[in-house]
Amino acid sequence: MPSEYPLLTESFLSGPVVDRNGYPYFVNPVSDGIPSMDAALLNEVTDGIISECDLDCDVILAPEAMGIPLAACVTLKTGIPYSVIRKRRYGLPGEITLDQRTGYSKSPMYINGVHPGERIVIVDDVISTGGTLRAIVRALGEAGAVVTAVVAVYSKQKDVSALSEELGVPVHYLLAVSSLGGKPALL
């Protein structure tokens, strides 16, 4: 199957799908770090993120956990600093608290070091329902930051235009994915 991202496609399609309380959850190096991710795949993903998204920003923000290696690699190639949206509270001055909801869990997340007027690009591994992105973009807007774009490696929605319009931010992804019959599938 031809793809702009052949290593990413192969890696995704060869991974398992596990059941998490009725939620089909795909497991692969990019979204879970299982099995290990080799340098060629990480390089293809990093180059894809850089080419798919206008990185006109002051800071890249990445939700933990799997957004971290992606943002770090983008930083190494672009020189744009990154910061992590954490699942742990630090209690620092100006800390932003938000409630994250995914297809299978919910928990608070915390953003530190963001300033009014700062231009932010969010880099993440998967867009599923968009719940986490909605909470992050809303919290950053309330703090006076400007989200200029969102880019994820995988999207469980082939058409993200409605999400992009709702957020008021361009949303990009490298590969549209799903599961079919307990196996990974492309949309």
PyMOL commands that set and color helices and strands:
alter all, ss='L'
color gray80, all
select helices_A, chain A and resi 6-13+29-32+39-52+67-78+131-142+161-167
alter helices_A, ss='H'
color red, helices_A
select strands_A, chain A and resi 17-20+23-26+59-63+82-85+96-101+106-111+119-127+146-155+171-180+183-186
alter strands_A, ss='S'
color yellow, strands_A
deselect
rebuild
show_as cartoon
